[in-house]
Structure formats: C-alpha cells, structure tokens
Amino acid sequence: MTTYCGADCTVCSFRKTCRGCRATCGSPFGGRCVAAEYIKTGGIEAYRSFKERLTEEINVLLGMLSLPAAQGLVELVGAAVNLEYPLPGGERVKLLDDKDIYLGTQIACADTGEMIGVIADTTFILISRFGADGSDPEILLLKKR
C-alpha cells in the first residue's frame, strides 16, 4: 500500500479496512485526509511546513495550559481517536469524523497516569485529557483555526 505522506501502513491497526491513499486519491477510509490534501496541492514540503507550523501553534496552547510540549504530529484515523466527550448537560458527543485522517499525538503525564491528546487539522485544534484506554475524556481546549 502506498501513501502520499510516507506513513508506515504496516503498523496501522486499520490497514485491513484501509483502501490505500493513492488508490483512493487521498481518501482511504472515505473521508478527508489533511496530509493528502496538502501534498496533492503543494507537495510534500508544503505538508511538512504545515506540520511544523501546526506543532508550534499547538505547543503555544499546551504551554498556556501548563502542559508538556508535543514532540511531533502523526497521521491518525478518526475512528482510532474519536472519544465521546461529556457535555455540561450530561449528554455525550463525538467531535471527529471516523472516516477522516487528522494530525495528532499523545503526551503521557507521568505524575497522574493520564494522557493528553492533541488532534488537529486545517480547521481546529482539540486538546483533551483522558485515562487509560480513553476513559473519562475531558476537553481542555477546542480552538477554531
């Protein structure tokens, strides 16, 4: 399976249901892929530049929240990171599209055992905190870009 971005598809748990980036013109799961969109229009260098700028933007936000910096972003399929967040009224909501591919990372908080999750694309940045296996998720910041 070949990709636009160079991701290692052999380590992806979704590879059996993935139709491949190049074979689907950048929509391996039927949704949007931020990497494919950038690479198809501006090339791999434009994509790398976007990732660097986005990482810097995210690290400013993480710093404002007194959280550790992100060391880099990787491509993540929505279905793998689409947590169900509780809202103040008691309802629960998923904010991502399972079919889209986002950029993100996880940061371990050694002192609490929690994880900080960062998910972003060209339109938003989501920073959340959660426990083991995505339990008890909490939105720390949701920013429109």
N, C-alpha and C positions, 0 to 999 in steps of 0.2 A: 504494500500500500504506500503510495507516495503522497507527500504533503506539500503545501506551499511554504510553510514556516519552518520545516525541518524537525517537527516534533517526533519523538520516538514512539511510534504507534505500537510497538511490541510490548510496552509496559502499561498500556491503557486497558483498563478493565472493560471498556466499552467496545473494544476492537471487533468483537464478533457481530455487533449490530451496526458498526460503522460501515458506510458505503465508500469511504475514502474521499479526501479533499479534491484531488484532481479529477476523479471520476464524476464528482457531483458539482464541479465548478465552485468549490468552497462551501458547500452545504452538506457535510457528511451525515448529519442527523436530520436534515430537512429545514434547519433554521439558519440564522446568521452566524458568521464566524468573523470576529473582529480582525483576526490575523489575515485571513484570506482576502477580506475586503481591502485592507491596506496594501497587501502585497500585489494584488491584481491591478490596483490603480497606480501605485507609486513605487513598487519594487520592495525587495527585502530590506534595503537601507531605510526607506521611509517607515517601515514597520518597526525596525529596531529603534529608530529615533523616537517614534511614538511610545514604545515601551519604556524607554529611558525617561522621557518627559512625564509619562503617567506614573512611573515609580517615584520620581521626585515629588510630584503632586501628592501622591499617597503618603509619602514619608513626612511631608509637612503636616498633613492631617493627623497622622499617627503621633507625631511629636506634640501636637496640640492636645491630644488625648493622653499624653504621658505614657505612650506605648512604644515598644521597641520598633525599630525601622524594619521595613521589608527589604530582603536581600535580592529580590528579583521577582518577576511575574512569569507564570507559565500558563499555557492554554488549558482551560478546564471546561468540560461539557457541563451544561447547566444541570442536567439530571444528577450529576455527582455532588453538586454543591448547593442545590436548591432547598434550603432549610425552610421550615414552617415557623414563622415568627409570630409570637403573641402580640396582639394589639391591646391598647388600654381597655377597650370594651369587652375583652375576653375572647374575641374571635381570633383565628389564626390564619395567616396568609403567607403564600409563597410569592416572592417578588421576581423571580427569574423565569425564563422560558427554558424548559428541559431540553429543547432542541438546539438552543444557541450555544456557541462557544465563546467564553469570556476569558479575561486575563485575571489571574488571582494568585494568592498564596495563603499559607497558614503560618502563624507565628506561635510557638509554644511559650506559655507563661509558666516557667519552672516553679515559681513560688506558689501559684494557685492550682496548677494542674489543668487550667483552662487553656483554650486555644483562641487566638484572634484570627478571624477570617477576613480576607480582603478580596472582593470581587469587583471588577470594573469592565467597562467598555468605553465607547466614544461618548456615551450619554450620561453615565452615572458612576459613582464610587460608593460601594457599600462596605462598611467596616462593622463587624459583629464579634460577639464573644459567645463561646459555647463550650460545653463539656465534652466528655468522651463520646465519640460516635455522633457528634452533632446534637447532643442532648441539651435541653434548656437554652436555646439560642436567644440572644438579646441583640437588638440593633443598637450599635453605639453611634453610628453616623451614616446617614444616607444623603448624598450630595449630588445634585444635578450638575452636569458639566456643561 
